[in-house]
Amino acid sequence: MFPQSGFRVVGSGRAITMYDHTKLDFAHNYGITCFDSEYDQVIESIVGNRKDSFMFIRGIADYNDGSKNKEWQPYASLAAAAKMKTIVKMIFNPYLGVL
């Protein structure tokens, strides 16, 4: 399997990520390609702080078949950080002038 970058449906939630059979059924029914066990905590924080507009980029190395790939976790983190840096650099800030 080779690393991929793109927009995907991410599954999360303790009740779903705890049991492999539930995870596989949920992935099949909703077209989920990967799972992130901490994703629900991020959403709770955003909703709790009443943020109306947000975006987040995650580097995920856990697959919908229940397997985890420790080897690709550093790459996934680095790729997510590079994407975020690129997006932030594209944002115009009138206080900083021309970038």
Contacts in CASP RR format, 6 or more apart in sequence:
PFRMAT RR
TARGET T0000
AUTHOR 0000-0000-0000
METHOD contacts of the structure
MODEL  1
MFPQSGFRVVGSGRAITMYDHTKLDFAHNYGITCFDSEYDQVIESIVGNR
KDSFMFIRGIADYNDGSKNKEWQPYASLAAAAKMKTIVKMIFNPYLGVL
1 69 0 8 1.000
3 72 0 8 1.000
3 75 0 8 1.000
3 76 0 8 1.000
3 79 0 8 1.000
5 79 0 8 1.000
5 83 0 8 1.000
8 33 0 8 1.000
8 34 0 8 1.000
9 30 0 8 1.000
9 31 0 8 1.000
9 32 0 8 1.000
9 33 0 8 1.000
10 32 0 8 1.000
10 33 0 8 1.000
10 34 0 8 1.000
10 35 0 8 1.000
10 36 0 8 1.000
10 39 0 8 1.000
10 58 0 8 1.000
10 60 0 8 1.000
11 17 0 8 1.000
11 26 0 8 1.000
11 27 0 8 1.000
11 30 0 8 1.000
11 32 0 8 1.000
11 34 0 8 1.000
11 35 0 8 1.000
11 36 0 8 1.000
11 39 0 8 1.000
12 35 0 8 1.000
12 36 0 8 1.000
12 37 0 8 1.000
12 38 0 8 1.000
12 39 0 8 1.000
12 40 0 8 1.000
12 43 0 8 1.000
13 37 0 8 1.000
13 39 0 8 1.000
13 40 0 8 1.000
14 37 0 8 1.000
14 40 0 8 1.000
15 22 0 8 1.000
16 22 0 8 1.000
16 23 0 8 1.000
16 26 0 8 1.000
16 35 0 8 1.000
17 23 0 8 1.000
17 35 0 8 1.000
17 37 0 8 1.000
20 66 0 8 1.000
23 35 0 8 1.000
23 64 0 8 1.000
23 66 0 8 1.000
24 64 0 8 1.000
24 65 0 8 1.000
24 66 0 8 1.000
26 32 0 8 1.000
27 33 0 8 1.000
27 35 0 8 1.000
27 64 0 8 1.000
27 65 0 8 1.000
31 64 0 8 1.000
32 64 0 8 1.000
33 63 0 8 1.000
33 64 0 8 1.000
34 60 0 8 1.000
34 62 0 8 1.000
34 63 0 8 1.000
34 64 0 8 1.000
35 60 0 8 1.000
35 62 0 8 1.000
35 63 0 8 1.000
35 64 0 8 1.000
35 66 0 8 1.000
36 58 0 8 1.000
36 60 0 8 1.000
36 62 0 8 1.000
37 62 0 8 1.000
39 58 0 8 1.000
42 56 0 8 1.000
46 54 0 8 1.000
55 87 0 8 1.000
57 80 0 8 1.000
57 83 0 8 1.000
57 84 0 8 1.000
57 87 0 8 1.000
58 80 0 8 1.000
59 76 0 8 1.000
59 77 0 8 1.000
59 79 0 8 1.000
59 80 0 8 1.000
60 76 0 8 1.000
61 68 0 8 1.000
61 69 0 8 1.000
61 70 0 8 1.000
61 71 0 8 1.000
61 72 0 8 1.000
61 73 0 8 1.000
61 75 0 8 1.000
61 76 0 8 1.000
62 68 0 8 1.000
62 69 0 8 1.000
63 69 0 8 1.000
89 99 0 8 1.000
92 99 0 8 1.000
93 99 0 8 1.000
END
